[in-house]
């Protein structure tokens, strides 16, 4: 019996590792209707098998099966199984949260979140060009969306297209609404200019302009602190 449970445990452990990998990387698979319910059933059965195997190995048939060594063995095997399914279960949790949020969000907001999800999935697959294209498309449709603009700029920085990232941030500053939104983009601009372009003087000018234009904004405080540090 212990041998059968051991084989089953190994199979479910392998299934957990594969499902976790697909949850992170397999956009087409994880969007399939069978993926989440099949994974949850596998996770539940895997945990039960892990517990049963642990008790069997620890001597569950004996009267002292509830002794500390038995419980420790059960706990260790259950942790191992949970670890195998951890990424998958986290994916399911996030998907459930997004679905609950979608109930209270407008259709436009839901569409934006789906595109963000698609772009982030592309980033996980190391397809930064695809992620940039998705964010660019969304930014063109909603030019005043500060968060999409910022995400696009960050992807462009990862690709190494620093000038393009700065142009996107400059356009966002012109189009977005609210002093905090504009100042956040300006603050990120100064950081890119200093760290990636290597032009400290230009970075300082951007920080001073931020403080001058939006002195009461949230990022003005950080701009002052940075100016004091690099002056």
Secondary structure, DSSP 8 states (H G I E B T S, - for coil): -HHHHHHHHHHHHHHHHHHHHHHHH-HHHHTSHHHHHHHHHHHHHHHHHHHHHHHHHTTTTSTTTTSHHHHHHHHHHHHHHHHHHHHHHHHHHHHHHHHHHHHTS-HHHHHHHHHHHHHHHHHHTT-HHHHHHHHHHHHHHSTT-HHHHHHHHHHHHHHT-HHHHHHHHHHHHHH--SHHHHHHHHHHHHHHIIIII--HHHHHHHHHHHHHH-TTSHHHHHHHHHHHHH-
